[in-house]
Structures are given as structure tokens and as C-alpha cells.
């Protein structure tokens, strides 16, 4: 059993009006211990009653493959993009399609979500700057965070990482007591 349902090749049976089934929230973020698994079922415009029935069928199928309780959010394409939708950022930036196993934004918008971490080492001693570099790049044949978690050093002071590894990088950077800033972006 796994909480990363998008990594499994699940043979789900669902209505043709389902645009996608997306796992999002803390269950897709490495380094987090979620209490439940957040799933968004995104529909074409169909009656609410049909959306409720179909989402419950999907929920029962997913519960067979999950260790944690499943929390279903029902959306259509328009409500997904509505400013009042608090789950919108999580779905678009971190959401993983259970149907395709890929990033939901990549499927929907042809945009790849990324997290940029801007940091400054100006206030560190030289030995701490070296330790920070080893943490990112590795040392003596050991992988650093960048290689291990598919990150890139775009320039000194700027890292690009996949959103699901954000928590791992943040917790590692906080150990150095340096200033950093997070930007969530989409790239083509």
C-alpha cells in the first residue's frame, strides 16, 4: 500500500465526463506525514448529482489502494480556476494525475510547476558556506540534495526544484539559519 497513488498504475473505472483525478496536498509532498489523502475529481459540466455519485464510486476504488482515509473534492473546470477555490494552488502546483501519473498542470496547461528557492549565504562563515554547498551538490561520491531530488542550481543563490520536494529543501536550508524566499512558478 502507498499514499502516492499517482505512482501506481491503477485500473480505475470512471465516467467519460471525468477530466482527471488528481492527488494533491500533503500526501504528495516528500517529508510530510499526511492524515488523509486529498483527491480532486475534475468533471466536465454535468449535474451535481451525477458528480456526487461518480466521485463516490472513484473513492471506493481508491480506498482499496490507500493506507490513509481518502478526502474527495469535486470540481468542474470552471470552479477549479475560481479565485474562491482554496485548493486551486495545491491542485495546479503540486497535483499529480492518478490517470496519467504526471503533473496535472503539465497535462492541463502544458506548464511544468516548479519551486524557486532564493537564498543568501552572505552571513555565513566560510566553513558553513562549504557545508551548504556539500548539502546541495554532494561530497566524496555521495549525492547532494540537487541530484537526489531532481533540482537545479540556476545560479548562485537560486535553486529550482519540483514542488513535491520543497519540504525537504526547506528543512535542510533552515538548519543553516540563512534568509531564503520561496516562489512557485510554472515553466514551459
Secondary structure, DSSP 8 states (H G I E B T S, - for coil): --S-GGGS-------TTEEEEEEEGGGGSTT---SEEEEEEEESS--HHHHHHHHHHHHHHHHTT-SSEEEEEEEEHHHHS-TT-TTHHHHHHH-EETTTSSBHHHHHHS-EEEEEEEE--TTS-HHHHHHHHHHHHEETTEE-HHHHTT-EEEETTEEEE-GGGHHHHHHHHHTTT--EEEEEEEE-
